[in-house]
Amino acid sequence: MEPFDNIAGYSQIKEVLVKLRKMLLNLEDFDRAGLRLPRGVLLYGAPGVGKTIMARAIGADPLRRIELCSAACTKEDAADAIVNAFEQARNNTPSVLLIDEIDKIAEGSADFYMEGNDNIMKILLQELDGEKNKGVLIIATCNDYERMNSALIRSGRFDRIIRVPDPDLNDRRAIIHHYFNKIKMEKHVDEEYFAKITGHYSCAELECVINEAGILAKEDGSEIIELEHVKTAMNRMSFRALEGKVGGEKEKQVVATHEAGHALVALILSPDEVSGATIIPQGSARGYVTMTPEDGDKMSTVVDVENRIAVALAGAVAERLVYDTSFLSASDDFAKAFWLAHTLVTKMGAYGPELICPERRYHMDVAFSQELTDRICAKRTELITRSFARAEEIIRKHRLAFDGIVRALLARCSLTKDEMAEILRTSVSAA
């Protein structure tokens, strides 16, 4: 079995890395052609996407792999560890030198900056330079490419820089199938549906959810993993908490009203993104509507984000329609709506380039002018007010469906997307 056979998904990236491995295994051919190995390869991406596993696969047997992990370094021994790792790699060519989480010892910002980094950076740059690393493929991983020291990642030190993103839909299909096959239990789970509702999950998170689903099945005394086990595992990962007990009748009514507002507006405006609703508490959330893009790789438009603002506000809208007030639990929804509106105005340029302030992305201490601040606040308020009214219009128009979802949540506590969609279809027919 080839080293990369154990890595599911990421076919395009694996193709590039397999070629690098073959280059090392056939180094003499490249030497005769007057070609050299890339001076360095940097794999960057969010934690849990598989960067380290990919790097280790390049240096699997019969190649020699030397690893230097920033977590094992202290400010006293980091410089010596770097020198020793490079020396071992040069003495065992052809070899792979893996520097894991290089951003922790060589990032360009002051945040988390290791004391003595100036000396460490100087030594690292010296070790990376020149012909002395012939026969050594240097592979580094990092989580935050934007904070890397620009001197380190220039060509000649890291010739290839490869982004490893969160797995896309095809990758998730392959990863889910791969890990499900490792579990020796029957599965009553639609892998395609599972892949669609896990947009933005990392490889590590997918593996954890599948394993936790199996544990939950065992705890239930079952040899079969059901979809509910998967959803429970996903909820626990998302909220980092166990399920709580449903509150008293008054609280249940308020929570059902709130979540029905979110659910109905989501079904109307963003039907591909809603997958269920519940009034069973999870962590600090008394209830929630699961909003996960079915196609996590879809590019969001301005309309998509405006719809999400309306969905975020719909819980508070529903409370006001039914109780003529908003409860404190809606504060997180308002915060989310505010953040989405601010993103549309100042980052996406949705309402004119004159409201964009891109330098704030890199220098947070850059202040807006008072005039620009006032215009941004006015546009943001206008958008939130308009979205609030839009959500209210939808709930009023589909009041039969809204009331039906509330009753169903009170009766069953949790509803699937299909169950809520059926309530909506029935109410439209009845009207």
C-alpha positions in Angstrom: 0.0 0.0 0.0 1.3 3.5 -0.9 1.6 6.0 1.9 -1.1 8.3 0.4 -3.7 5.5 0.2 -4.6 6.1 3.8 -5.4 9.8 3.1 -9.0 10.2 1.8 -10.0 13.0 -0.5 -7.7 15.9 -1.6 -6.9 14.2 -4.9 -5.3 17.3 -6.5 -3.1 18.1 -3.6 -2.1 14.4 -3.2 -1.1 14.2 -6.8 1.4 17.1 -6.3 2.8 15.5 -3.1 3.1 12.1 -4.7 5.3 13.6 -7.4 7.5 15.2 -4.7 7.9 11.8 -3.1 8.8 10.2 -6.4 11.3 13.0 -7.0 13.1 12.1 -3.8 13.0 8.4 -4.6 14.5 9.0 -8.0 16.9 11.8 -7.0 19.7 10.5 -9.2 17.6 11.0 -12.4 17.0 14.7 -11.5 20.7 15.2 -10.6 21.8 13.9 -14.0 19.3 16.3 -15.6 20.8 19.2 -13.6 17.7 19.7 -11.6 17.4 20.3 -7.9 14.7 19.6 -5.4 12.4 22.4 -4.4 14.2 24.3 -1.7 11.1 24.0 0.6 7.4 23.2 0.6 5.0 25.0 2.9 1.5 23.4 3.6 -0.8 25.8 5.2 -4.4 25.7 6.3 -6.7 25.5 9.3 -6.0 23.0 12.1 -7.3 19.5 11.5 -7.2 19.5 7.6 -4.4 16.9 7.5 -1.3 18.9 6.7 1.0 16.9 9.0 -0.3 13.6 7.8 0.3 14.6 4.2 3.8 15.8 5.0 4.6 12.5 6.8 3.3 10.5 3.9 5.9 12.1 1.6 8.7 11.0 3.9 7.4 7.4 4.6 9.7 4.4 4.2 12.1 3.8 2.5 12.9 7.5 2.9 14.2 8.9 6.1 12.0 11.5 7.9 13.2 13.8 10.6 10.6 15.9 12.5 10.9 19.2 14.3 7.8 20.3 16.1 7.5 23.7 17.5 5.5 22.3 20.5 8.6 20.4 21.6 10.8 23.5 21.5 11.4 26.0 24.3 13.0 29.4 24.0 16.2 27.9 25.4 16.5 25.0 23.0 14.7 26.0 19.8 17.9 27.2 18.0 19.8 24.0 18.9 16.8 21.8 17.9 16.7 23.5 14.5 20.5 23.0 13.8 20.3 19.4 15.0 17.3 18.6 12.8 18.9 20.0 9.7 22.2 18.2 10.5 20.3 14.8 10.8 18.5 15.4 7.5 21.7 16.2 5.7 23.4 13.1 7.1 20.6 10.8 5.9 19.8 11.8 2.3 17.5 11.4 0.5 15.4 12.6 3.4 12.4 14.7 4.4 12.7 17.3 7.1 9.3 18.1 8.6 9.0 21.4 10.5 5.5 21.1 12.1 3.7 24.4 12.9 6.6 26.6 11.8 4.4 29.6 12.4 4.7 29.2 16.1 8.5 29.8 16.0 8.8 32.0 13.0 5.7 34.1 12.6 5.9 37.8 11.7 3.6 39.3 14.3 4.2 40.1 18.0 1.3 37.8 19.1 2.6 34.5 20.6 6.1 35.6 19.6 8.6 33.3 21.3 11.2 35.2 23.3 14.5 35.1 21.4 12.7 34.7 18.0 15.1 37.1 16.3 18.0 34.7 16.9 15.8 31.7 16.1 14.7 33.3 12.8 18.3 34.1 11.9 19.4 30.5 12.4 16.4 29.1 10.6 17.1 31.3 7.5 20.8 30.3 7.6 19.9 26.6 7.6 17.4 27.0 4.8 19.8 28.9 2.5 22.4 27.5 0.1 23.3 24.2 -1.5 24.1 22.4 1.7 20.6 20.9 1.8 21.1 18.8 -1.4 19.0 15.7 -1.1 16.8 17.1 1.6 13.2 18.0 1.0 12.1 20.5 3.7 8.4 20.5 4.4 6.8 22.9 6.8 3.2 23.2 8.0 1.5 26.3 9.4 -2.0 27.3 10.4 -1.7 31.0 9.8 0.1 31.9 6.6 -0.8 35.6 6.8 1.3 36.0 9.9 4.4 34.3 8.5 7.6 36.3 8.3 7.9 37.4 4.6 11.6 36.7 4.6 11.0 33.1 5.4 8.5 32.3 2.7 10.1 33.9 -0.3 11.2 31.8 -3.3 14.5 30.1 -2.7 13.5 29.2 0.8 10.0 27.9 0.2 9.6 27.4 -3.5 6.2 25.8 -3.2 3.4 27.1 -1.1 0.3 24.9 -1.0 -3.0 25.7 0.7 -4.8 22.8 2.2 -8.4 23.9 2.6 -11.3 22.4 4.6 -12.5 19.4 2.6 -15.0 20.2 -0.1 -18.1 18.0 -0.8 -16.2 15.4 -2.8 -13.5 15.2 -0.2 -16.0 14.9 2.6 -17.7 12.0 0.7 -14.4 10.2 0.5 -13.4 10.9 4.1 -16.7 9.8 5.5 -16.7 6.6 3.5 -13.1 6.0 4.6 -13.8 6.3 8.3 -17.1 4.5 8.2 -15.4 1.6 6.6 -13.0 1.4 9.6 -15.9 0.9 12.0 -17.1 -2.7 12.2 -20.7 -1.8 12.9 -23.8 -1.6 10.7 -24.6 2.0 9.6 -28.1 3.3 8.8 -26.7 6.7 7.7 -26.9 8.2 4.2 -23.3 9.1 3.6 -24.3 11.6 0.9 -26.6 13.5 3.2 -23.9 13.4 5.9 -21.4 14.9 3.5 -23.8 17.7 2.6 -24.6 18.8 6.1 -20.9 19.0 7.2 -19.7 21.9 5.2 -16.7 23.6 6.8 -15.9 20.5 8.9 -12.2 19.6 9.0 -10.9 16.0 8.4 -10.2 15.7 12.1 -13.7 16.8 13.0 -15.3 14.4 10.6 -13.3 11.5 12.0 -14.3 12.6 15.6 -18.0 12.8 14.7 -18.0 9.3 13.2 -16.2 7.8 16.1 -18.4 9.6 18.6 -21.5 8.4 16.7 -20.2 4.8 17.1 -19.7 5.4 20.8 -23.2 6.8 21.2 -24.6 3.7 19.5 -22.7 1.4 21.8 -23.9 3.4 24.8 -27.5 2.8 23.6 -26.8 -0.9 23.4 -27.0 -0.9 19.6 -24.7 -2.4 17.0 -26.2 0.0 14.4 -25.1 3.6 13.9 -28.2 5.7 13.2 -28.4 9.2 11.8 -29.5 10.5 15.2 -26.2 9.3 16.7 -24.4 11.3 14.0 -26.5 14.4 14.6 -26.0 14.1 18.4 -22.3 13.8 17.9 -22.3 16.9 15.6 -24.3 18.9 18.1 -21.9 18.1 20.9 -19.0 19.1 18.8 -20.6 22.3 17.7 -21.8 23.4 21.2 -19.0 21.6 23.2 -21.7 20.6 25.6 -24.2 17.8 26.4 -27.9 18.0 25.8 -30.0 19.6 28.6 -33.5 19.1 29.8 -36.4 20.9 28.0 -37.7 23.6 30.3 -41.2 24.2 31.7 -44.3 24.9 29.6 -43.8 28.7 29.4 -40.1 28.4 28.4 -40.9 25.6 25.9 -43.5 27.9 24.3 -41.1 30.8 24.0 -38.3 28.7 22.7 -40.5 27.0 20.2 -41.8 30.4 19.0 -38.2 31.7 18.6 -36.9 28.6 16.7 -40.0 28.4 14.5 -39.3 32.0 13.4 -35.7 31.0 12.4 -36.9 27.8 10.7 -39.7 29.3 8.7 -37.7 32.2 7.3 -34.8 29.9 6.6 -37.1 27.5 4.7 -38.3 30.5 2.6 -35.0 32.3 2.0 -32.3 29.7 2.4 -33.9 26.3 2.0 -30.6 24.6 1.0 -29.0 25.7 4.3 -31.5 24.5 6.9 -31.4 20.9 8.1 -33.5 20.8 11.3 -34.8 22.6 14.4 -35.0 21.6 18.1 -36.1 23.0 21.5 -33.8 20.6 23.3 -31.1 22.7 25.0 -27.5 22.3 24.0 -24.9 24.1 26.2 -26.1 27.7 26.6 -28.5 27.5 23.7 -32.1 26.7 24.8 -32.9 25.6 21.3 -31.5 26.0 17.8 -32.0 25.7 14.1 -29.2 23.8 12.3 -28.0 25.9 9.4 -25.3 24.1 7.4 -24.8 24.8 3.7 -25.6 21.6 1.7 -22.8 22.7 -0.7 -20.2 24.1 1.6 -18.1 25.1 -1.4 -20.7 27.4 -2.9 -19.6 31.0 -3.3 -21.9 33.3 -1.2 -23.5 36.3 -2.9 -24.7 39.5 -1.4 -28.3 38.1 -1.5 -27.2 35.0 0.4 -25.7 37.0 3.2 -28.7 39.4 3.3 -30.9 36.2 3.6 -28.8 35.0 6.6 -29.3 38.3 8.3 -33.1 38.0 8.0 -32.9 34.4 9.3 -30.8 35.5 12.2 -33.3 38.1 13.2 -36.4 35.9 12.6 -36.4 34.5 16.2 -36.7 37.9 17.8 -39.2 38.9 15.1 -41.4 35.9 16.0 -41.2 36.7 19.7 -42.4 40.2 19.1 -45.3 39.1 16.9 -46.4 36.6 19.5 -45.4 38.2 22.8 -44.9 41.8 21.8 -41.4 41.7 23.3 -37.9 40.2 22.7 -36.2 38.0 25.3 -32.6 38.2 26.3 -31.8 35.0 24.4 -32.1 36.9 21.2 -29.0 39.0 21.9 -26.7 36.5 20.2 -28.9 36.6 17.1 -28.6 40.4 17.0 -24.8 40.2 17.4 -24.7 37.7 14.4 -26.9 40.0 12.3 -24.7 43.0 13.2 -21.5 41.1 12.2 -23.0 39.9 8.9 -24.2 43.4 8.1 -20.8 44.9 9.0 -19.1 42.4 6.7 -21.3 43.2 3.8 -20.8 47.0 4.2 -17.1 47.2 5.0 -15.5 44.1 3.5 -17.6 42.9 0.6 -18.4 46.3 -0.8 -22.0 45.3 -1.3 -23.3 48.9 -1.1 -20.4 50.8 -2.7 -16.6 50.8 -2.6 -16.6 54.1 -0.7 -17.6 52.2 2.5 -14.8 49.6 2.3 -11.9 50.0 4.6 -9.5 47.1 3.6 -6.5 48.3 5.6 -8.3 47.4 8.8 -7.9 43.8 7.9 -4.1 44.1 8.4 -3.9 47.0 10.8 -6.7 47.0 13.4 -5.5 50.2 15.0 -6.3 52.2 11.8 -9.2 54.4 12.7 -12.2 55.3 10.5 -12.8 58.9 9.9 -15.9 60.2 11.7 -17.7 60.8 8.4 -16.9 57.2 7.2 -18.0 55.8 10.6 -21.3 57.6 10.4 -22.0 56.4 6.9 -21.1 52.8 7.8 -23.3 52.9 10.9 -26.2 54.3 8.9 -26.0 51.7 6.2 -25.6 48.9 8.7 -28.7 50.1 10.6 -30.6 50.4 7.4 -29.8 46.9 6.4 -30.7 45.4 9.8 -33.9 47.3 9.9 -34.9 46.2 6.4 -34.0 42.6 7.2 -36.1 42.7 10.4 -39.1 43.9 8.4 -38.5 41.3 5.7 -38.5 38.5 8.3 -41.7 39.9 9.8 -43.4 40.0 6.4 -42.5 36.4 5.8 -43.8 35.2 9.1 -47.1 37.1 8.8 -47.6 35.8 5.2 -47.0 32.2 6.3 -48.6 32.4 9.8 -50.3 29.0 9.4 -47.0 27.3 8.7 -45.3 29.2 11.6 -48.0 28.1 14.0 -47.8 24.6 12.7 -44.0 24.4 13.3 -44.5 25.8 16.8 -47.1 23.1 17.6 -44.9 20.4 16.1 -41.8 21.5 18.1 -43.9 21.5 21.3 -45.1 18.0 20.6 -41.9 16.4 19.3 -39.1 18.7 20.5 -37.1 18.2 17.3 -38.0 18.4 13.6 -36.2 17.6 10.4 -36.1 19.8 7.4 -38.5 17.5 5.5 -41.0 17.6 8.4 -40.9 21.4 8.5 -41.1 21.6 4.7 -44.2 19.4 4.8 -45.9 21.7 7.3 -45.1 24.6 5.0 -46.5 22.8 2.0 -49.7 21.8 3.8 -50.3 25.3 5.1 -49.9 26.8 1.6 -52.4 24.3 0.2 -54.8 25.1 3.0 -54.6 28.8 2.4 
